[in-house]
Amino acid sequence: MTSITASAARQVLAESGVGTAGFANLEDLAALANLLPRTVLPLARNPLASDIDAGTARVTKNTVTGRISLWVNDGGTMIDLLAFATA
């Protein structure tokens, strides 16, 4: 498995238009990314708690809107982490 570096995380965020201002420590972000499944979960909606195990995160794509995001299942509450990122 290929690891993601902080510079790679910075580049992906910059190219996606999200920017890096909302991430204080890109090394931690890169470490988190290395723990995630490597495939995007395609769904025709935003994910439900039943789609992602509690206490874990997953990159998903809403195939209706085309939006890709990082979702966390926090004990049954779904949180879209990229909704909190500043551009």
PDB file of N, CA, C and O in Angstrom, chain B, residues numbered from 101:
ATOM      1  N   MET B 101       0.847  -1.179   0.000  1.00  0.00           N
ATOM      2  CA  MET B 101       0.000   0.000   0.000  1.00  0.00           C
ATOM      3  C   MET B 101       0.890   1.237   0.000  1.00  0.00           C
ATOM      4  O   MET B 101       1.846   1.325   0.770  1.00  0.00           O
ATOM      5  N   THR B 102       0.577   2.165  -0.845  1.00  0.00           N
ATOM      6  CA  THR B 102       1.321   3.408  -0.934  1.00  0.00           C
ATOM      7  C   THR B 102       0.857   4.371   0.142  1.00  0.00           C
ATOM      8  O   THR B 102      -0.344   4.551   0.342  1.00  0.00           O
ATOM      9  N   SER B 103       1.797   4.989   0.834  1.00  0.00           N
ATOM     10  CA  SER B 103       1.456   5.964   1.873  1.00  0.00           C
ATOM     11  C   SER B 103       1.271   7.343   1.258  1.00  0.00           C
ATOM     12  O   SER B 103       1.871   7.672   0.236  1.00  0.00           O
ATOM     13  N   ILE B 104       0.429   8.139   1.903  1.00  0.00           N
ATOM     14  CA  ILE B 104       0.199   9.512   1.487  1.00  0.00           C
ATOM     15  C   ILE B 104       1.045  10.422   2.367  1.00  0.00           C
ATOM     16  O   ILE B 104       1.009  10.304   3.592  1.00  0.00           O
ATOM     17  N   THR B 105       1.803  11.322   1.763  1.00  0.00           N
ATOM     18  CA  THR B 105       2.640  12.247   2.513  1.00  0.00           C
ATOM     19  C   THR B 105       1.892  13.548   2.763  1.00  0.00           C
ATOM     20  O   THR B 105       0.854  13.804   2.154  1.00  0.00           O
ATOM     21  N   ALA B 106       2.423  14.360   3.655  1.00  0.00           N
ATOM     22  CA  ALA B 106       1.816  15.668   3.929  1.00  0.00           C
ATOM     23  C   ALA B 106       1.814  16.527   2.675  1.00  0.00           C
ATOM     24  O   ALA B 106       0.850  17.251   2.427  1.00  0.00           O
ATOM     25  N   SER B 107       2.880  16.461   1.877  1.00  0.00           N
ATOM     26  CA  SER B 107       2.916  17.274   0.656  1.00  0.00           C
ATOM     27  C   SER B 107       1.879  16.786  -0.352  1.00  0.00           C
ATOM     28  O   SER B 107       1.292  17.595  -1.071  1.00  0.00           O
ATOM     29  N   ALA B 108       1.646  15.479  -0.415  1.00  0.00           N
ATOM     30  CA  ALA B 108       0.610  14.952  -1.304  1.00  0.00           C
ATOM     31  C   ALA B 108      -0.770  15.383  -0.825  1.00  0.00           C
ATOM     32  O   ALA B 108      -1.629  15.731  -1.635  1.00  0.00           O
ATOM     33  N   ALA B 109      -0.985  15.363   0.482  1.00  0.00           N
ATOM     34  CA  ALA B 109      -2.272  15.820   1.031  1.00  0.00           C
ATOM     35  C   ALA B 109      -2.480  17.291   0.709  1.00  0.00           C
ATOM     36  O   ALA B 109      -3.584  17.694   0.342  1.00  0.00           O
ATOM     37  N   ARG B 110      -1.431  18.099   0.843  1.00  0.00           N
ATOM     38  CA  ARG B 110      -1.508  19.533   0.530  1.00  0.00           C
ATOM     39  C   ARG B 110      -1.875  19.738  -0.940  1.00  0.00           C
ATOM     40  O   ARG B 110      -2.705  20.588  -1.261  1.00  0.00           O
ATOM     41  N   GLN B 111      -1.264  18.966  -1.827  1.00  0.00           N
ATOM     42  CA  GLN B 111      -1.522  19.092  -3.255  1.00  0.00           C
ATOM     43  C   GLN B 111      -2.961  18.696  -3.586  1.00  0.00           C
ATOM     44  O   GLN B 111      -3.626  19.393  -4.353  1.00  0.00           O
ATOM     45  N   VAL B 112      -3.450  17.596  -3.026  1.00  0.00           N
ATOM     46  CA  VAL B 112      -4.819  17.152  -3.293  1.00  0.00           C
ATOM     47  C   VAL B 112      -5.819  18.202  -2.817  1.00  0.00           C
ATOM     48  O   VAL B 112      -6.779  18.508  -3.525  1.00  0.00           O
ATOM     49  N   LEU B 113      -5.603  18.753  -1.631  1.00  0.00           N
ATOM     50  CA  LEU B 113      -6.512  19.770  -1.103  1.00  0.00           C
ATOM     51  C   LEU B 113      -6.483  21.030  -1.961  1.00  0.00           C
ATOM     52  O   LEU B 113      -7.524  21.641  -2.204  1.00  0.00           O
ATOM     53  N   ALA B 114      -5.307  21.415  -2.416  1.00  0.00           N
ATOM     54  CA  ALA B 114      -5.190  22.608  -3.252  1.00  0.00           C
ATOM     55  C   ALA B 114      -5.875  22.390  -4.604  1.00  0.00           C
ATOM     56  O   ALA B 114      -6.600  23.263  -5.081  1.00  0.00           O
ATOM     57  N   GLU B 115      -5.647  21.240  -5.213  1.00  0.00           N
ATOM     58  CA  GLU B 115      -6.221  20.953  -6.523  1.00  0.00           C
ATOM     59  C   GLU B 115      -7.734  20.774  -6.458  1.00  0.00           C
ATOM     60  O   GLU B 115      -8.431  21.056  -7.433  1.00  0.00           O
ATOM     61  N   SER B 116      -8.247  20.312  -5.331  1.00  0.00           N
ATOM     62  CA  SER B 116      -9.687  20.086  -5.202  1.00  0.00           C
ATOM     63  C   SER B 116     -10.443  21.379  -4.947  1.00  0.00           C
ATOM     64  O   SER B 116     -11.671  21.409  -5.024  1.00  0.00           O
ATOM     65  N   GLY B 117      -9.706  22.463  -4.639  1.00  0.00           N
ATOM     66  CA  GLY B 117     -10.347  23.729  -4.334  1.00  0.00           C
ATOM     67  C   GLY B 117     -10.692  23.882  -2.859  1.00  0.00           C
ATOM     68  O   GLY B 117     -11.180  24.932  -2.442  1.00  0.00           O
ATOM     69  N   VAL B 118     -10.443  22.842  -2.063  1.00  0.00           N
ATOM     70  CA  VAL B 118     -10.739  22.904  -0.633  1.00  0.00           C
ATOM     71  C   VAL B 118      -9.741  23.816   0.063  1.00  0.00           C
ATOM     72  O   VAL B 118     -10.113  24.571   0.961  1.00  0.00           O
ATOM     73  N   GLY B 119      -8.486  23.754  -0.339  1.00  0.00           N
ATOM     74  CA  GLY B 119      -7.440  24.546   0.303  1.00  0.00           C
ATOM     75  C   GLY B 119      -6.966  23.876   1.585  1.00  0.00           C
ATOM     76  O   GLY B 119      -7.543  22.882   2.026  1.00  0.00           O
ATOM     77  N   THR B 120      -5.920  24.424   2.173  1.00  0.00           N
ATOM     78  CA  THR B 120      -5.326  23.814   3.363  1.00  0.00           C
ATOM     79  C   THR B 120      -5.517  24.645   4.621  1.00  0.00           C
ATOM     80  O   THR B 120      -5.059  24.242   5.690  1.00  0.00           O
ATOM     81  N   ALA B 121      -6.179  25.791   4.527  1.00  0.00           N
ATOM     82  CA  ALA B 121      -6.299  26.684   5.683  1.00  0.00           C
ATOM     83  C   ALA B 121      -7.012  26.033   6.864  1.00  0.00           C
ATOM     84  O   ALA B 121      -6.714  26.362   8.012  1.00  0.00           O
ATOM     85  N   GLY B 122      -7.940  25.125   6.610  1.00  0.00           N
ATOM     86  CA  GLY B 122      -8.699  24.495   7.692  1.00  0.00           C
ATOM     87  C   GLY B 122      -7.968  23.344   8.359  1.00  0.00           C
ATOM     88  O   GLY B 122      -8.480  22.761   9.315  1.00  0.00           O
ATOM     89  N   PHE B 123      -6.790  23.007   7.877  1.00  0.00           N
ATOM     90  CA  PHE B 123      -6.050  21.877   8.419  1.00  0.00           C
ATOM     91  C   PHE B 123      -4.760  22.369   9.054  1.00  0.00           C
ATOM     92  O   PHE B 123      -3.835  22.777   8.351  1.00  0.00           O
ATOM     93  N   ALA B 124      -4.693  22.331  10.369  1.00  0.00           N
ATOM     94  CA  ALA B 124      -3.531  22.843  11.081  1.00  0.00           C
ATOM     95  C   ALA B 124      -2.318  21.942  10.914  1.00  0.00           C
ATOM     96  O   ALA B 124      -1.189  22.432  10.885  1.00  0.00           O
ATOM     97  N   ASN B 125      -2.529  20.636  10.804  1.00  0.00           N
ATOM     98  CA  ASN B 125      -1.416  19.718  10.758  1.00  0.00           C
ATOM     99  C   ASN B 125      -1.619  18.734   9.609  1.00  0.00           C
ATOM    100  O   ASN B 125      -2.342  17.748   9.755  1.00  0.00           O
ATOM    101  N   LEU B 126      -0.992  18.995   8.486  1.00  0.00           N
ATOM    102  CA  LEU B 126      -1.168  18.130   7.317  1.00  0.00           C
ATOM    103  C   LEU B 126      -0.529  16.760   7.513  1.00  0.00           C
ATOM    104  O   LEU B 126      -0.914  15.801   6.844  1.00  0.00           O
ATOM    105  N   GLU B 127       0.432  16.654   8.413  1.00  0.00           N
ATOM    106  CA  GLU B 127       1.006  15.346   8.699  1.00  0.00           C
ATOM    107  C   GLU B 127      -0.047  14.448   9.346  1.00  0.00           C
ATOM    108  O   GLU B 127      -0.129  13.260   9.032  1.00  0.00           O
ATOM    109  N   ASP B 128      -0.857  15.015  10.251  1.00  0.00           N
ATOM    110  CA  ASP B 128      -1.941  14.238  10.860  1.00  0.00           C
ATOM    111  C   ASP B 128      -2.985  13.869   9.822  1.00  0.00           C
ATOM    112  O   ASP B 128      -3.511  12.756   9.842  1.00  0.00           O
ATOM    113  N   LEU B 129      -3.293  14.792   8.912  1.00  0.00           N
ATOM    114  CA  LEU B 129      -4.253  14.512   7.851  1.00  0.00           C
ATOM    115  C   LEU B 129      -3.734  13.387   6.960  1.00  0.00           C
ATOM    116  O   LEU B 129      -4.495  12.497   6.578  1.00  0.00           O
ATOM    117  N   ALA B 130      -2.459  13.421   6.632  1.00  0.00           N
ATOM    118  CA  ALA B 130      -1.872  12.370   5.806  1.00  0.00           C
ATOM    119  C   ALA B 130      -1.923  11.029   6.537  1.00  0.00           C
ATOM    120  O   ALA B 130      -2.216  10.004   5.923  1.00  0.00           O
ATOM    121  N   ALA B 131      -1.642  11.026   7.841  1.00  0.00           N
ATOM    122  CA  ALA B 131      -1.704   9.790   8.628  1.00  0.00           C
ATOM    123  C   ALA B 131      -3.126   9.237   8.639  1.00  0.00           C
ATOM    124  O   ALA B 131      -3.322   8.028   8.524  1.00  0.00           O
ATOM    125  N   LEU B 132      -4.114  10.114   8.776  1.00  0.00           N
ATOM    126  CA  LEU B 132      -5.507   9.685   8.740  1.00  0.00           C
ATOM    127  C   LEU B 132      -5.837   9.084   7.381  1.00  0.00           C
ATOM    128  O   LEU B 132      -6.479   8.037   7.303  1.00  0.00           O
ATOM    129  N   ALA B 133      -5.406   9.733   6.325  1.00  0.00           N
ATOM    130  CA  ALA B 133      -5.694   9.247   4.977  1.00  0.00           C
ATOM    131  C   ALA B 133      -5.100   7.861   4.749  1.00  0.00           C
ATOM    132  O   ALA B 133      -5.674   7.058   4.014  1.00  0.00           O
ATOM    133  N   ASN B 134      -3.971   7.573   5.364  1.00  0.00           N
ATOM    134  CA  ASN B 134      -3.343   6.265   5.207  1.00  0.00           C
ATOM    135  C   ASN B 134      -4.125   5.156   5.897  1.00  0.00           C
ATOM    136  O   ASN B 134      -3.906   3.980   5.609  1.00  0.00           O
ATOM    137  N   LEU B 135      -5.031   5.508   6.800  1.00  0.00           N
ATOM    138  CA  LEU B 135      -5.856   4.512   7.484  1.00  0.00           C
ATOM    139  C   LEU B 135      -7.173   4.243   6.760  1.00  0.00           C
ATOM    140  O   LEU B 135      -7.858   3.267   7.066  1.00  0.00           O
ATOM    141  N   LEU B 136      -7.530   5.093   5.810  1.00  0.00           N
ATOM    142  CA  LEU B 136      -8.816   4.980   5.129  1.00  0.00           C
ATOM    143  C   LEU B 136      -8.780   3.924   4.034  1.00  0.00           C
ATOM    144  O   LEU B 136      -7.725   3.650   3.462  1.00  0.00           O
ATOM    145  N   PRO B 137      -9.946   3.329   3.740  1.00  0.00           N
ATOM    146  CA  PRO B 137     -10.015   2.435   2.581  1.00  0.00           C
ATOM    147  C   PRO B 137      -9.599   3.210   1.330  1.00  0.00           C
ATOM    148  O   PRO B 137      -9.851   4.411   1.231  1.00  0.00           O
ATOM    149  N   ARG B 138      -8.977   2.542   0.398  1.00  0.00           N
ATOM    150  CA  ARG B 138      -8.430   3.208  -0.786  1.00  0.00           C
ATOM    151  C   ARG B 138      -9.442   3.403  -1.906  1.00  0.00           C
ATOM    152  O   ARG B 138      -9.129   4.038  -2.913  1.00  0.00           O
ATOM    153  N   THR B 139     -10.637   2.875  -1.751  1.00  0.00           N
ATOM    154  CA  THR B 139     -11.636   3.029  -2.794  1.00  0.00           C
ATOM    155  C   THR B 139     -12.736   3.969  -2.327  1.00  0.00           C
ATOM    156  O   THR B 139     -13.056   4.025  -1.140  1.00  0.00           O
ATOM    157  N   VAL B 140     -13.304   4.697  -3.257  1.00  0.00           N
ATOM    158  CA  VAL B 140     -14.414   5.606  -2.971  1.00  0.00           C
ATOM    159  C   VAL B 140     -15.707   4.787  -2.928  1.00  0.00           C
ATOM    160  O   VAL B 140     -15.931   3.921  -3.774  1.00  0.00           O
ATOM    161  N   LEU B 141     -16.548   5.067  -1.941  1.00  0.00           N
ATOM    162  CA  LEU B 141     -17.837   4.387  -1.811  1.00  0.00           C
ATOM    163  C   LEU B 141     -18.890   5.180  -2.583  1.00  0.00           C
ATOM    164  O   LEU B 141     -19.292   6.255  -2.138  1.00  0.00           O
ATOM    165  N   PRO B 142     -19.348   4.668  -3.739  1.00  0.00           N
ATOM    166  CA  PRO B 142     -20.363   5.402  -4.507  1.00  0.00           C
ATOM    167  C   PRO B 142     -21.761   5.117  -3.970  1.00  0.00           C
ATOM    168  O   PRO B 142     -22.128   3.962  -3.755  1.00  0.00           O
ATOM    169  N   LEU B 143     -22.534   6.172  -3.755  1.00  0.00           N
ATOM    170  CA  LEU B 143     -23.909   6.056  -3.276  1.00  0.00           C
ATOM    171  C   LEU B 143     -24.772   7.070  -4.020  1.00  0.00           C
ATOM    172  O   LEU B 143     -24.269   8.114  -4.435  1.00  0.00           O
ATOM    173  N   ALA B 144     -26.047   6.786  -4.194  1.00  0.00           N
ATOM    174  CA  ALA B 144     -26.952   7.722  -4.863  1.00  0.00           C
ATOM    175  C   ALA B 144     -27.553   8.704  -3.851  1.00  0.00           C
ATOM    176  O   ALA B 144     -28.642   9.237  -4.062  1.00  0.00           O
ATOM    177  N   ARG B 145     -26.831   8.935  -2.755  1.00  0.00           N
ATOM    178  CA  ARG B 145     -27.257   9.828  -1.661  1.00  0.00           C
ATOM    179  C   ARG B 145     -26.058  10.013  -0.752  1.00  0.00           C
ATOM    180  O   ARG B 145     -25.018   9.385  -0.948  1.00  0.00           O
ATOM    181  N   ASN B 146     -26.204  10.871   0.238  1.00  0.00           N
ATOM    182  CA  ASN B 146     -25.177  10.953   1.272  1.00  0.00           C
ATOM    183  C   ASN B 146     -25.243   9.682   2.106  1.00  0.00           C
ATOM    184  O   ASN B 146     -26.310   9.077   2.214  1.00  0.00           O
ATOM    185  N   PRO B 147     -24.123   9.261   2.701  1.00  0.00           N
ATOM    186  CA  PRO B 147     -24.118   8.000   3.428  1.00  0.00           C
ATOM    187  C   PRO B 147     -24.969   8.042   4.698  1.00  0.00           C
ATOM    188  O   PRO B 147     -25.151   9.087   5.323  1.00  0.00           O
ATOM    189  N   LEU B 148     -25.477   6.871   5.050  1.00  0.00           N
ATOM    190  CA  LEU B 148     -26.196   6.678   6.297  1.00  0.00           C
ATOM    191  C   LEU B 148     -25.264   5.965   7.283  1.00  0.00           C
ATOM    192  O   LEU B 148     -24.220   5.445   6.891  1.00  0.00           O
ATOM    193  N   ALA B 149     -25.642   5.946   8.539  1.00  0.00           N
ATOM    194  CA  ALA B 149     -24.832   5.277   9.560  1.00  0.00           C
ATOM    195  C   ALA B 149     -24.634   3.797   9.226  1.00  0.00           C
ATOM    196  O   ALA B 149     -23.621   3.208   9.603  1.00  0.00           O
ATOM    197  N   SER B 150     -25.578   3.204   8.533  1.00  0.00           N
ATOM    198  CA  SER B 150     -25.463   1.790   8.163  1.00  0.00           C
ATOM    199  C   SER B 150     -24.452   1.553   7.029  1.00  0.00           C
ATOM    200  O   SER B 150     -24.061   0.413   6.780  1.00  0.00           O
ATOM    201  N   ASP B 151     -24.031   2.617   6.347  1.00  0.00           N
ATOM    202  CA  ASP B 151     -23.068   2.490   5.248  1.00  0.00           C
ATOM    203  C   ASP B 151     -21.619   2.487   5.721  1.00  0.00           C
ATOM    204  O   ASP B 151     -20.747   1.928   5.055  1.00  0.00           O
ATOM    205  N   ILE B 152     -21.359   3.108   6.867  1.00  0.00           N
ATOM    206  CA  ILE B 152     -19.995   3.260   7.379  1.00  0.00           C
ATOM    207  C   ILE B 152     -19.993   2.807   8.840  1.00  0.00           C
ATOM    208  O   ILE B 152     -20.817   3.268   9.630  1.00  0.00           O
ATOM    209  N   ASP B 153     -19.093   1.928   9.198  1.00  0.00           N
ATOM    210  CA  ASP B 153     -19.034   1.415  10.568  1.00  0.00           C
ATOM    211  C   ASP B 153     -18.832   2.548  11.568  1.00  0.00           C
ATOM    212  O   ASP B 153     -18.115   3.510  11.290  1.00  0.00           O
ATOM    213  N   ALA B 154     -19.464   2.431  12.727  1.00  0.00           N
ATOM    214  CA  ALA B 154     -19.314   3.427  13.792  1.00  0.00           C
ATOM    215  C   ALA B 154     -17.842   3.578  14.162  1.00  0.00           C
ATOM    216  O   ALA B 154     -17.114   2.592  14.280  1.00  0.00           O
ATOM    217  N   GLY B 155     -17.420   4.813  14.340  1.00  0.00           N
ATOM    218  CA  GLY B 155     -16.041   5.086  14.730  1.00  0.00           C
ATOM    219  C   GLY B 155     -15.060   5.073  13.579  1.00  0.00           C
ATOM    220  O   GLY B 155     -13.851   5.140  13.800  1.00  0.00           O
ATOM    221  N   THR B 156     -15.557   4.989  12.349  1.00  0.00           N
ATOM    222  CA  THR B 156     -14.662   4.983  11.201  1.00  0.00           C
ATOM    223  C   THR B 156     -15.052   6.076  10.203  1.00  0.00           C
ATOM    224  O   THR B 156     -16.113   6.690  10.308  1.00  0.00           O
ATOM    225  N   ALA B 157     -14.168   6.295   9.243  1.00  0.00           N
ATOM    226  CA  ALA B 157     -14.375   7.317   8.211  1.00  0.00           C
ATOM    227  C   ALA B 157     -14.281   6.658   6.847  1.00  0.00           C
ATOM    228  O   ALA B 157     -13.681   5.594   6.689  1.00  0.00           O
ATOM    229  N   ARG B 158     -14.883   7.307   5.871  1.00  0.00           N
ATOM    230  CA  ARG B 158     -14.848   6.764   4.505  1.00  0.00           C
ATOM    231  C   ARG B 158     -15.029   7.892   3.506  1.00  0.00           C
ATOM    232  O   ARG B 158     -15.827   8.806   3.717  1.00  0.00           O
ATOM    233  N   VAL B 159     -14.281   7.817   2.421  1.00  0.00           N
ATOM    234  CA  VAL B 159     -14.482   8.737   1.309  1.00  0.00           C
ATOM    235  C   VAL B 159     -15.656   8.195   0.504  1.00  0.00           C
ATOM    236  O   VAL B 159     -15.687   7.020   0.139  1.00  0.00           O
ATOM    237  N   THR B 160     -16.631   9.080   0.231  1.00  0.00           N
ATOM    238  CA  THR B 160     -17.809   8.671  -0.521  1.00  0.00           C
ATOM    239  C   THR B 160     -18.040   9.621  -1.692  1.00  0.00           C
ATOM    240  O   THR B 160     -17.565  10.757  -1.701  1.00  0.00           O
ATOM    241  N   LYS B 161     -18.783   9.124  -2.679  1.00  0.00           N
ATOM    242  CA  LYS B 161     -19.210   9.966  -3.792  1.00  0.00           C
ATOM    243  C   LYS B 161     -20.719   9.852  -3.912  1.00  0.00           C
ATOM    244  O   LYS B 161     -21.259   8.759  -4.085  1.00  0.00           O
ATOM    245  N   ASN B 162     -21.395  10.990  -3.821  1.00  0.00           N
ATOM    246  CA  ASN B 162     -22.827  11.043  -4.076  1.00  0.00           C
ATOM    247  C   ASN B 162     -22.972  11.079  -5.593  1.00  0.00           C
ATOM    248  O   ASN B 162     -22.661  12.090  -6.223  1.00  0.00           O
ATOM    249  N   THR B 163     -23.442   9.980  -6.181  1.00  0.00           N
ATOM    250  CA  THR B 163     -23.499   9.885  -7.638  1.00  0.00           C
ATOM    251  C   THR B 163     -24.592  10.747  -8.251  1.00  0.00           C
ATOM    252  O   THR B 163     -24.608  10.955  -9.464  1.00  0.00           O
ATOM    253  N   VAL B 164     -25.504  11.249  -7.431  1.00  0.00           N
ATOM    254  CA  VAL B 164     -26.543  12.149  -7.933  1.00  0.00           C
ATOM    255  C   VAL B 164     -25.991  13.564  -8.067  1.00  0.00           C
ATOM    256  O   VAL B 164     -26.203  14.224  -9.084  1.00  0.00           O
ATOM    257  N   THR B 165     -25.277  14.030  -7.030  1.00  0.00           N
ATOM    258  CA  THR B 165     -24.736  15.397  -7.045  1.00  0.00           C
ATOM    259  C   THR B 165     -23.322  15.457  -7.602  1.00  0.00           C
ATOM    260  O   THR B 165     -22.871  16.518  -8.032  1.00  0.00           O
ATOM    261  N   GLY B 166     -22.610  14.320  -7.599  1.00  0.00           N
ATOM    262  CA  GLY B 166     -21.227  14.289  -8.051  1.00  0.00           C
ATOM    263  C   GLY B 166     -20.233  14.709  -6.985  1.00  0.00           C
ATOM    264  O   GLY B 166     -19.032  14.742  -7.252  1.00  0.00           O
ATOM    265  N   ARG B 167     -20.699  15.034  -5.778  1.00  0.00           N
ATOM    266  CA  ARG B 167     -19.833  15.531  -4.704  1.00  0.00           C
ATOM    267  C   ARG B 167     -19.097  14.381  -4.023  1.00  0.00           C
ATOM    268  O   ARG B 167     -19.693  13.364  -3.667  1.00  0.00           O
ATOM    269  N   ILE B 168     -17.795  14.564  -3.853  1.00  0.00           N
ATOM    270  CA  ILE B 168     -16.957  13.609  -3.122  1.00  0.00           C
ATOM    271  C   ILE B 168     -16.615  14.241  -1.782  1.00  0.00           C
ATOM    272  O   ILE B 168     -16.248  15.414  -1.715  1.00  0.00           O
ATOM    273  N   SER B 169     -16.739  13.453  -0.708  1.00  0.00           N
ATOM    274  CA  SER B 169     -16.455  13.987   0.615  1.00  0.00           C
ATOM    275  C   SER B 169     -15.938  12.893   1.546  1.00  0.00           C
ATOM    276  O   SER B 169     -15.992  11.704   1.230  1.00  0.00           O
ATOM    277  N   LEU B 170     -15.441  13.323   2.687  1.00  0.00           N
ATOM    278  CA  LEU B 170     -14.956  12.421   3.725  1.00  0.00           C
ATOM    279  C   LEU B 170     -15.970  12.429   4.858  1.00  0.00           C
ATOM    280  O   LEU B 170     -16.177  13.458   5.502  1.00  0.00           O
ATOM    281  N   TRP B 171     -16.601  11.292   5.102  1.00  0.00           N
ATOM    282  CA  TRP B 171     -17.640  11.174   6.125  1.00  0.00           C
ATOM    283  C   TRP B 171     -17.136  10.331   7.290  1.00  0.00           C
ATOM    284  O   TRP B 171     -16.397   9.366   7.100  1.00  0.00           O
ATOM    285  N   VAL B 172     -17.547  10.710   8.496  1.00  0.00           N
ATOM    286  CA  VAL B 172     -17.233   9.967   9.718  1.00  0.00           C
ATOM    287  C   VAL B 172     -18.546   9.543  10.361  1.00  0.00           C
ATOM    288  O   VAL B 172     -19.497  10.322  10.435  1.00  0.00           O
ATOM    289  N   ASN B 173     -18.587   8.302  10.824  1.00  0.00           N
ATOM    290  CA  ASN B 173     -19.721   7.818  11.601  1.00  0.00           C
ATOM    291  C   ASN B 173     -19.319   7.931  13.070  1.00  0.00           C
ATOM    292  O   ASN B 173     -18.563   7.104  13.580  1.00  0.00           O
ATOM    293  N   ASP B 174     -19.823   8.943  13.731  1.00  0.00           N
ATOM    294  CA  ASP B 174     -19.511   9.198  15.141  1.00  0.00           C
ATOM    295  C   ASP B 174     -20.632   8.620  16.003  1.00  0.00           C
ATOM    296  O   ASP B 174     -21.540   9.336  16.426  1.00  0.00           O
ATOM    297  N   GLY B 175     -20.553   7.319  16.255  1.00  0.00           N
ATOM    298  CA  GLY B 175     -21.548   6.656  17.082  1.00  0.00           C
ATOM    299  C   GLY B 175     -22.950   6.728  16.515  1.00  0.00           C
ATOM    300  O   GLY B 175     -23.915   6.808  17.275  1.00  0.00           O
ATOM    301  N   GLY B 176     -23.088   6.703  15.204  1.00  0.00           N
ATOM    302  CA  GLY B 176     -24.390   6.754  14.553  1.00  0.00           C
ATOM    303  C   GLY B 176     -24.740   8.120  13.993  1.00  0.00           C
ATOM    304  O   GLY B 176     -25.704   8.249  13.238  1.00  0.00           O
ATOM    305  N   THR B 177     -23.972   9.141  14.352  1.00  0.00           N
ATOM    306  CA  THR B 177     -24.166  10.482  13.795  1.00  0.00           C
ATOM    307  C   THR B 177     -23.189  10.668  12.655  1.00  0.00           C
ATOM    308  O   THR B 177     -21.979  10.554  12.850  1.00  0.00           O
ATOM    309  N   MET B 178     -23.696  10.953  11.468  1.00  0.00           N
ATOM    310  CA  MET B 178     -22.848  11.118  10.300  1.00  0.00           C
ATOM    311  C   MET B 178     -22.359  12.562  10.214  1.00  0.00           C
ATOM    312  O   MET B 178     -23.144  13.506  10.304  1.00  0.00           O
ATOM    313  N   ILE B 179     -21.037  12.713  10.036  1.00  0.00           N
ATOM    314  CA  ILE B 179     -20.412  14.035   9.959  1.00  0.00           C
ATOM    315  C   ILE B 179     -19.626  14.128   8.659  1.00  0.00           C
ATOM    316  O   ILE B 179     -18.766  13.292   8.380  1.00  0.00           O
ATOM    317  N   ASP B 180     -19.929  15.150   7.869  1.00  0.00           N
ATOM    318  CA  ASP B 180     -19.215  15.425   6.629  1.00  0.00           C
ATOM    319  C   ASP B 180     -18.035  16.323   6.978  1.00  0.00           C
ATOM    320  O   ASP B 180     -18.214  17.522   7.194  1.00  0.00           O
ATOM    321  N   LEU B 181     -16.834  15.759   7.035  1.00  0.00           N
ATOM    322  CA  LEU B 181     -15.658  16.539   7.459  1.00  0.00           C
ATOM    323  C   LEU B 181     -15.313  17.657   6.498  1.00  0.00           C
ATOM    324  O   LEU B 181     -14.824  18.700   6.931  1.00  0.00           O
ATOM    325  N   LEU B 182     -15.547  17.479   5.222  1.00  0.00           N
ATOM    326  CA  LEU B 182     -15.182  18.535   4.272  1.00  0.00           C
ATOM    327  C   LEU B 182     -16.129  19.709   4.328  1.00  0.00           C
ATOM    328  O   LEU B 182     -15.818  20.773   3.795  1.00  0.00           O
ATOM    329  N   ALA B 183     -17.280  19.545   4.962  1.00  0.00           N
ATOM    330  CA  ALA B 183     -18.197  20.675   5.149  1.00  0.00           C
ATOM    331  C   ALA B 183     -17.585  21.704   6.093  1.00  0.00           C
ATOM    332  O   ALA B 183     -17.985  22.868   6.083  1.00  0.00           O
ATOM    333  N   PHE B 184     -16.612  21.283   6.915  1.00  0.00           N
ATOM    334  CA  PHE B 184     -15.977  22.190   7.870  1.00  0.00           C
ATOM    335  C   PHE B 184     -14.683  22.788   7.347  1.00  0.00           C
ATOM    336  O   PHE B 184     -14.115  23.674   7.984  1.00  0.00           O
ATOM    337  N   ALA B 185     -14.204  22.321   6.194  1.00  0.00           N
ATOM    338  CA  ALA B 185     -12.957  22.832   5.633  1.00  0.00           C
ATOM    339  C   ALA B 185     -13.193  24.209   5.019  1.00  0.00           C
ATOM    340  O   ALA B 185     -14.209  24.455   4.367  1.00  0.00           O
ATOM    341  N   THR B 186     -12.234  25.094   5.243  1.00  0.00           N
ATOM    342  CA  THR B 186     -12.337  26.421   4.651  1.00  0.00           C
ATOM    343  C   THR B 186     -11.609  26.444   3.321  1.00  0.00           C
ATOM    344  O   THR B 186     -10.609  25.746   3.149  1.00  0.00           O
ATOM    345  N   ALA B 187     -12.086  27.218   2.400  1.00  0.00           N
ATOM    346  CA  ALA B 187     -11.471  27.285   1.065  1.00  0.00           C
ATOM    347  C   ALA B 187     -10.334  28.278   1.063  1.00  0.00           C
ATOM    348  O   ALA B 187      -9.690  28.477   0.032  1.00  0.00           O
TER     349      ALA B 187
END
